[in-house]
Amino acid sequence: MRPLDQLAKIAEKAVSIGNDLIKTTRPQTITEKAERDTFTDVDVKIERAVRSYLDDVTPEIGFFGEEEGGIFRVGNDECIWALDPIDGTANFVHGVPLCGVSLALMRGDRAVVAAIVLPYLDFYYSAVSGQGAFVNGKPIRVSKTTDLPKAIVAIGDYAVGVAAAEKNKQRVALTAALAARVERIRMFGSAAHDLVWLAEGRIDGAVILSNKIHDVAAGVLIAREAGARVVDSSGLDHSSRSMHTIAVAPGVLPGLLEVVQPILKSDRVQEVGEFGAGI
Protein backbone atom coordinates (compact mmCIF):
# COMPACT_ATOMS: atom_id res chain seq x y z
CA MET A 1 0.00 0.00 0.00
CA ARG A 2 1.23 3.51 -0.78
CA PRO A 3 2.22 5.86 2.10
CA LEU A 4 -0.59 7.06 4.36
CA ASP A 5 0.43 10.71 3.89
CA GLN A 6 -0.18 10.34 0.16
CA LEU A 7 -3.53 8.67 0.76
CA ALA A 8 -4.48 11.47 3.17
CA LYS A 9 -4.04 14.05 0.41
CA ILE A 10 -6.23 11.91 -1.84
CA ALA A 11 -8.89 11.74 0.90
CA GLU A 12 -8.84 15.53 1.32
CA LYS A 13 -9.29 16.00 -2.43
CA ALA A 14 -12.14 13.49 -2.42
CA VAL A 15 -14.15 15.28 0.26
CA SER A 16 -13.53 18.61 -1.49
CA ILE A 17 -15.50 17.20 -4.44
CA GLY A 18 -18.45 16.68 -2.09
CA ASN A 19 -17.91 20.10 -0.54
CA ASP A 20 -18.28 21.81 -3.91
CA LEU A 21 -21.41 19.87 -4.82
CA ILE A 22 -23.13 20.60 -1.50
CA LYS A 23 -22.39 24.30 -1.83
CA THR A 24 -23.64 24.58 -5.41
CA THR A 25 -26.52 22.07 -5.56
CA ARG A 26 -29.92 21.85 -3.95
CA PRO A 27 -31.85 18.56 -3.86
CA GLN A 28 -34.33 17.94 -6.66
CA THR A 29 -35.53 14.53 -5.51
CA ILE A 30 -35.91 13.11 -2.00
CA THR A 31 -36.27 9.34 -1.67
CA GLU A 32 -37.50 7.49 1.41
CA LYS A 33 -35.23 4.65 2.60
CA ALA A 34 -37.44 3.88 5.58
CA GLU A 35 -40.04 5.71 7.63
CA ARG A 36 -38.65 9.25 8.24
CA ASP A 37 -35.27 8.30 6.75
CA THR A 38 -34.41 9.78 3.36
CA PHE A 39 -31.65 10.43 0.88
CA THR A 40 -31.47 12.89 -2.00
CA ASP A 41 -30.18 13.00 -5.54
CA VAL A 42 -27.30 15.10 -4.20
CA ASP A 43 -26.22 12.29 -1.85
CA VAL A 44 -26.05 9.95 -4.84
CA LYS A 45 -24.32 12.52 -7.06
CA ILE A 46 -21.60 13.09 -4.46
CA GLU A 47 -21.13 9.38 -3.83
CA ARG A 48 -20.72 8.64 -7.52
CA ALA A 49 -18.34 11.55 -8.09
CA VAL A 50 -16.15 10.66 -5.11
CA ARG A 51 -16.19 6.98 -6.00
CA SER A 52 -15.18 7.75 -9.58
CA TYR A 53 -12.27 9.87 -8.38
CA LEU A 54 -11.08 7.25 -5.89
CA ASP A 55 -11.42 4.44 -8.45
CA ASP A 56 -9.17 6.45 -10.78
CA VAL A 57 -6.44 7.34 -8.29
CA THR A 58 -6.57 4.29 -5.98
CA PRO A 59 -7.87 1.39 -8.11
CA GLU A 60 -6.25 -1.05 -5.71
CA ILE A 61 -8.50 0.04 -2.82
CA GLY A 62 -12.13 -1.02 -2.47
CA PHE A 63 -15.03 1.34 -1.79
CA PHE A 64 -18.16 1.34 0.36
CA GLY A 65 -20.70 4.17 0.21
CA GLU A 66 -23.80 4.76 2.30
CA GLU A 67 -26.19 5.07 -0.63
CA GLU A 68 -25.02 2.54 -3.23
CA GLY A 69 -22.91 0.22 -1.12
CA GLY A 70 -19.92 -1.66 -2.46
CA ILE A 71 -17.46 -4.08 -0.88
CA PHE A 72 -18.04 -4.12 2.86
CA ARG A 73 -16.05 -7.06 4.19
CA VAL A 74 -12.29 -6.74 4.46
CA GLY A 75 -9.51 -8.82 5.94
CA ASN A 76 -7.09 -7.62 8.58
CA ASP A 77 -4.56 -6.26 6.09
CA GLU A 78 -6.94 -5.09 3.36
CA CYS A 79 -8.01 -1.49 2.88
CA ILE A 80 -11.28 0.10 1.82
CA TRP A 81 -12.63 3.63 1.51
CA ALA A 82 -15.84 4.24 3.51
CA LEU A 83 -17.88 7.31 2.53
CA ASP A 84 -20.89 9.14 3.89
CA PRO A 85 -21.64 11.57 1.04
CA ILE A 86 -23.84 13.80 3.19
CA ASP A 87 -23.76 13.17 6.91
CA GLY A 88 -26.79 15.09 8.13
CA THR A 89 -29.03 14.74 5.08
CA ALA A 90 -32.13 15.88 6.98
CA ASN A 91 -30.31 19.07 7.95
CA PHE A 92 -29.21 19.57 4.33
CA VAL A 93 -32.74 19.14 2.99
CA HIS A 94 -34.15 21.66 5.48
CA GLY A 95 -31.40 24.22 4.94
CA VAL A 96 -29.81 23.71 8.36
CA PRO A 97 -26.06 24.30 7.79
CA LEU A 98 -24.91 21.31 9.83
CA CYS A 99 -23.89 18.58 7.42
CA GLY A 100 -20.64 17.15 6.18
CA VAL A 101 -18.82 14.80 3.85
CA SER A 102 -17.05 12.03 5.76
CA LEU A 103 -14.42 9.69 4.31
CA ALA A 104 -12.26 7.09 6.06
CA LEU A 105 -9.66 4.67 4.82
CA MET A 106 -10.21 1.47 6.75
CA ARG A 107 -7.50 -1.12 7.35
CA GLY A 108 -9.18 -4.11 8.93
CA ASP A 109 -11.49 -2.79 11.63
CA ARG A 110 -9.80 0.60 12.17
CA ALA A 111 -9.54 3.82 10.18
CA VAL A 112 -5.99 4.87 9.33
CA VAL A 113 -6.80 8.00 7.29
CA ALA A 114 -9.72 10.39 7.76
CA ALA A 115 -11.06 13.49 6.05
CA ILE A 116 -14.23 15.39 6.94
CA VAL A 117 -15.45 18.69 5.51
CA LEU A 118 -18.26 20.83 6.92
CA PRO A 119 -19.12 22.76 3.75
CA TYR A 120 -21.23 25.59 5.10
CA LEU A 121 -18.68 26.33 7.83
CA ASP A 122 -15.54 25.94 5.67
CA PHE A 123 -13.91 23.53 8.13
CA TYR A 124 -11.68 20.75 6.78
CA TYR A 125 -10.70 18.12 9.36
CA SER A 126 -8.06 15.47 8.75
CA ALA A 127 -6.08 12.79 10.54
CA VAL A 128 -3.56 10.06 9.82
CA SER A 129 -3.03 7.31 12.37
CA GLY A 130 -0.24 8.32 14.74
CA GLN A 131 0.18 11.82 13.28
CA GLY A 132 -2.38 13.97 15.11
CA ALA A 133 -5.60 15.69 14.03
CA PHE A 134 -6.04 18.99 12.22
CA VAL A 135 -8.63 21.54 11.16
CA ASN A 136 -7.71 23.69 8.18
CA GLY A 137 -4.12 22.58 8.71
CA LYS A 138 -3.93 23.56 12.39
CA PRO A 139 -3.52 20.97 15.18
CA ILE A 140 -6.53 20.33 17.42
CA ARG A 141 -6.90 18.80 20.89
CA VAL A 142 -9.80 17.70 23.03
CA SER A 143 -10.90 19.76 26.01
CA LYS A 144 -9.33 19.49 29.45
CA THR A 145 -12.71 19.26 31.17
CA THR A 146 -12.75 16.83 34.09
CA ASP A 147 -16.05 17.67 35.78
CA LEU A 148 -19.15 16.15 34.18
CA PRO A 149 -21.48 18.96 35.37
CA LYS A 150 -19.29 21.33 33.32
CA ALA A 151 -19.39 19.18 30.19
CA ILE A 152 -21.37 19.66 26.99
CA VAL A 153 -22.30 16.27 25.57
CA ALA A 154 -23.72 15.60 22.12
CA ILE A 155 -26.08 12.71 21.53
CA GLY A 156 -26.88 11.04 18.22
CA ASP A 157 -30.21 11.31 16.46
CA TYR A 158 -33.17 9.34 17.70
CA ALA A 159 -33.96 6.21 15.71
CA VAL A 160 -36.27 6.18 12.69
CA GLY A 161 -37.57 3.34 10.56
CA VAL A 162 -38.19 -0.22 11.74
CA ALA A 163 -38.60 -0.64 15.53
CA ALA A 164 -37.85 3.04 16.11
CA ALA A 165 -40.27 3.35 19.03
CA GLU A 166 -38.59 0.53 20.94
CA LYS A 167 -35.08 1.80 20.20
CA ASN A 168 -36.03 5.30 21.27
CA LYS A 169 -37.06 4.19 24.75
CA GLN A 170 -33.35 3.72 25.45
CA ARG A 171 -32.46 7.03 23.80
CA VAL A 172 -35.06 8.93 25.81
CA ALA A 173 -33.80 7.34 29.03
CA LEU A 174 -30.24 8.30 28.10
CA THR A 175 -31.28 11.87 27.37
CA ALA A 176 -33.00 12.17 30.74
CA ALA A 177 -30.02 10.70 32.61
CA LEU A 178 -27.56 13.03 30.90
CA ALA A 179 -29.81 16.04 31.40
CA ALA A 180 -29.57 15.49 35.15
CA ARG A 181 -25.76 15.32 35.16
CA VAL A 182 -24.15 17.41 32.41
CA GLU A 183 -24.06 21.13 31.76
CA ARG A 184 -25.85 20.90 28.40
CA ILE A 185 -26.97 18.29 25.85
CA ARG A 186 -26.67 18.97 22.13
CA MET A 187 -28.08 17.10 19.12
CA PHE A 188 -26.43 18.34 15.93
CA GLY A 189 -27.96 15.71 13.65
CA SER A 190 -24.59 14.66 12.26
CA ALA A 191 -22.11 12.19 13.74
CA ALA A 192 -19.35 14.01 11.86
CA HIS A 193 -20.10 17.22 13.77
CA ASP A 194 -20.34 15.34 17.07
CA LEU A 195 -16.90 13.77 16.66
CA VAL A 196 -14.89 16.59 15.10
CA TRP A 197 -16.25 19.17 17.51
CA LEU A 198 -15.30 16.86 20.34
CA ALA A 199 -11.82 16.59 18.79
CA GLU A 200 -11.60 20.37 18.58
CA GLY A 201 -12.69 20.90 22.19
CA ARG A 202 -15.98 22.61 21.32
CA ILE A 203 -17.84 19.89 23.23
CA ASP A 204 -16.63 17.38 25.82
CA GLY A 205 -18.35 14.15 24.87
CA ALA A 206 -20.43 12.42 22.20
CA VAL A 207 -22.72 9.43 22.71
CA ILE A 208 -23.86 7.81 19.47
CA LEU A 209 -26.01 4.70 19.83
CA SER A 210 -24.83 3.22 16.56
CA ASN A 211 -21.62 2.40 14.77
CA LYS A 212 -22.16 2.57 11.03
CA ILE A 213 -18.70 2.80 9.56
CA HIS A 214 -19.55 5.38 6.90
CA ASP A 215 -21.03 7.58 9.66
CA VAL A 216 -18.38 7.40 12.36
CA ALA A 217 -15.06 5.88 11.24
CA ALA A 218 -13.49 9.13 10.01
CA GLY A 219 -14.66 11.09 13.05
CA VAL A 220 -13.46 8.39 15.44
CA LEU A 221 -9.92 8.58 14.04
CA ILE A 222 -9.91 12.38 14.16
CA ALA A 223 -11.17 12.31 17.75
CA ARG A 224 -8.57 9.75 18.82
CA GLU A 225 -5.75 11.63 17.15
CA ALA A 226 -6.87 14.74 19.04
CA GLY A 227 -6.55 12.90 22.35
CA ALA A 228 -10.10 11.63 22.89
CA ARG A 229 -10.97 8.30 24.42
CA VAL A 230 -13.29 6.39 22.11
CA VAL A 231 -14.92 3.35 23.66
CA ASP A 232 -18.02 1.19 23.52
CA SER A 233 -20.65 1.13 26.25
CA SER A 234 -18.62 -1.46 28.16
CA GLY A 235 -15.73 0.98 28.35
CA LEU A 236 -13.63 -1.16 25.99
CA ASP A 237 -11.70 0.29 23.09
CA HIS A 238 -14.01 1.09 20.18
CA SER A 239 -13.67 -0.72 16.84
CA SER A 240 -15.87 -1.33 13.80
CA ARG A 241 -17.36 -4.30 15.68
CA SER A 242 -18.70 -2.21 18.58
CA MET A 243 -22.42 -1.51 18.83
CA HIS A 244 -22.13 2.02 20.19
CA THR A 245 -19.72 4.92 19.82
CA ILE A 246 -18.78 6.89 22.93
CA ALA A 247 -16.11 9.55 22.40
CA VAL A 248 -15.04 11.79 25.23
CA ALA A 249 -12.36 14.02 26.66
CA PRO A 250 -10.31 11.69 28.92
CA GLY A 251 -11.10 13.59 32.11
CA VAL A 252 -14.85 13.12 31.64
CA LEU A 253 -14.79 9.43 30.70
CA PRO A 254 -15.40 7.91 34.17
CA GLY A 255 -18.33 10.17 34.91
CA LEU A 256 -19.91 9.73 31.49
CA LEU A 257 -19.66 5.94 31.64
CA GLU A 258 -21.28 6.02 35.08
CA VAL A 259 -24.32 7.63 33.46
CA VAL A 260 -24.35 5.63 30.23
CA GLN A 261 -23.63 2.08 31.35
CA PRO A 262 -26.73 1.39 33.46
CA ILE A 263 -28.90 2.37 30.47
CA LEU A 264 -26.99 0.62 27.71
CA LYS A 265 -26.14 -2.40 29.94
CA SER A 266 -23.43 -3.88 27.68
CA ASP A 267 -22.14 -3.47 24.18
CA ARG A 268 -23.00 -6.35 21.86
CA VAL A 269 -20.13 -7.13 19.53
CA GLN A 270 -20.65 -7.36 15.78
CA GLU A 271 -19.39 -10.19 13.65
CA VAL A 272 -15.83 -9.62 12.42
CA GLY A 273 -15.76 -7.44 9.34
CA GLU A 274 -19.38 -6.30 9.41
CA PHE A 275 -19.60 -2.70 8.30
CA GLY A 276 -21.99 -1.01 10.65
CA ALA A 277 -23.99 -1.64 13.77
CA GLY A 278 -27.24 -0.24 15.05
CA ILE A 279 -29.05 2.82 13.82
Phi, psi and omega in degrees: 000143180291165184302145182297326179300320179293318178293329177296320178295323177295318179298318180296319177296320182299313181290335177294332175297314177295320179305312182295321181291320178297319183288335187248359187229137172249148184294136175258329178229141178236122185247137181272121175277318178206177181304120178064024179227115189231164166223163184241170175297335179288321174307311183293319180298317178295313182301316181293321180293316179293317179299318180299316179298313182293323177298324180289316189265339178225064183297342181278353184249133179289176184216140173225124179242152183298321189273320186242006172071218185133197177294131180229004174242127182228152175278178185298329184252001180272157180238152178208142172277136176237121189238134162250107187294323171222105174272112187105042182301320180300318176300313180303314182298321184270004178079016175277124190279040177239085176208163183205168173251127188234124183226130177233145168259114182267135168240110188064233183257018179228147172281140177243344175221141179218143173216130178226134173239138173253094194302315185286347180252354180058041175250124174249120178252144180210157176200146170234137183308124178084004186238010178088174181238151188217150168234125184048039176085357181255139181297147177232152179221152177292167180290164177261014181300135178237349185251115184303320178296351176254011185260141168262127184236127176271145174238150180288167179303152169292157183289151172228171177082208186299132176061024182300319183300317180292315180297325184284345173301317179293319181293321177295318178298320178296317179301315181296318181294318178292320181302330181278349188236334185256167179294310179211151171253142176230144173232102184275342180080019181204119179297328178300314178297315180308311190280320180285328178286332168296312181302326184274353180084010178286327173232173188248347180198158177217128179241112184240116185274051174197177180203053176282125191299319179296332179282316196243341190301314181296315181295325178298315179296316179298317179298313180299317182291342175269003176103005180285154165268129178237118187225174169263184185287353173271355183087003179275158182303133183285141172217181180294348180267356179288157178272327184234163182233111180240112182241137191201150170299136188306324183292341183260350186304309183302315181294321181291319178296327178299326178280316190284318190299319179298335182274319183272348179064278180210159184266113175289138183266136177283161172298149180303130174086358181282128186270083171122135181225141172071189178226000000 
